[in-house]
Amino acid sequence: MTRRKFSREFKIEAVKLVTERGVTVAQACRDLDLAESVLRRWMREATVASATAFPGNGQQRAELAEIAALKKEVAKLRGGA
């Protein structure tokens, strides 16, 4: 079984079904053929960082990108010492 991928827009609209339109999580999951845990995770992500939620294919959130850049710089500095 292959893993399904959902666009950022799909995730946002799925979350809006529950948060803005008053559809229950269970009903939204049935309508969209999703597991409740998936939709609840999307809702949590949207609440925590709404502007940067669901970055998409291969895009990291800003703080993760910064951490990766800092780790790379530390590795470079350790190698040069």
C-alpha positions as CSV (number, residue, x, y, z in Angstrom):
1,M,0.0,0.0,0.0
2,T,1.4,3.4,-1.0
3,R,1.4,6.4,1.3
4,R,-0.9,9.1,0.2
5,K,0.3,12.7,-0.1
6,F,-2.0,15.7,0.4
7,S,-1.4,19.2,-0.7
8,R,-1.1,22.1,1.7
9,E,-4.5,23.5,0.4
10,F,-6.2,20.1,1.0
11,K,-4.9,20.1,4.6
12,I,-6.0,23.6,5.3
13,E,-9.4,23.0,3.9
14,A,-9.8,19.8,5.9
15,V,-8.9,21.7,9.1
16,K,-11.3,24.5,8.2
17,L,-14.2,22.0,7.8
18,V,-13.9,21.3,11.6
19,T,-12.7,24.7,12.9
20,E,-14.8,27.1,10.8
21,R,-17.7,25.1,9.4
22,G,-18.6,23.1,12.5
23,V,-18.3,19.6,10.9
24,T,-17.3,17.0,13.5
25,V,-13.8,15.4,13.2
26,A,-15.4,12.0,12.7
27,Q,-17.7,13.2,9.9
28,A,-14.9,15.1,8.1
29,C,-12.7,12.0,8.3
30,R,-15.5,9.9,6.8
31,D,-16.1,12.4,4.0
32,L,-12.4,12.8,3.2
33,D,-11.4,9.2,3.8
34,L,-8.9,10.1,6.4
35,A,-7.9,8.6,9.8
36,E,-8.9,10.7,12.7
37,S,-5.4,10.8,14.0
38,V,-4.2,12.4,10.7
39,L,-6.8,15.2,10.8
40,R,-6.2,15.8,14.5
41,R,-2.5,16.1,13.8
42,W,-3.2,18.6,11.0
43,M,-5.4,20.6,13.4
44,R,-2.6,20.7,16.0
45,E,0.0,21.8,13.4
46,A,-2.3,24.5,12.1
47,T,-2.9,25.8,15.7
48,V,0.7,25.8,16.7
49,A,2.1,27.5,13.6
50,S,-0.6,28.5,11.2
51,A,1.5,30.6,8.9
52,T,4.2,27.9,8.5
53,A,2.0,24.8,8.8
54,F,2.2,22.2,6.1
55,P,5.3,23.6,4.3
56,G,5.0,21.1,1.4
57,N,7.4,18.9,-0.6
58,G,10.8,19.1,0.9
59,Q,10.4,22.5,2.4
60,Q,11.4,22.8,6.1
61,R,9.9,25.1,8.6
62,A,12.1,28.2,9.2
63,E,13.4,27.0,12.6
64,L,14.3,23.5,11.3
65,A,16.2,25.1,8.4
66,E,18.1,27.3,10.8
67,I,19.0,24.4,13.0
68,A,20.2,22.4,9.9
69,A,22.3,25.4,8.8
70,L,23.8,25.8,12.3
71,K,24.7,22.1,12.5
72,K,26.4,22.3,9.1
73,E,28.4,25.3,10.2
74,V,29.5,23.6,13.4
75,A,30.6,20.5,11.5
76,K,32.6,22.8,9.1
77,L,34.2,24.6,12.0
78,R,35.1,21.4,13.8
79,G,36.6,20.0,10.6
80,G,38.7,23.1,10.1
81,A,40.2,23.2,13.7
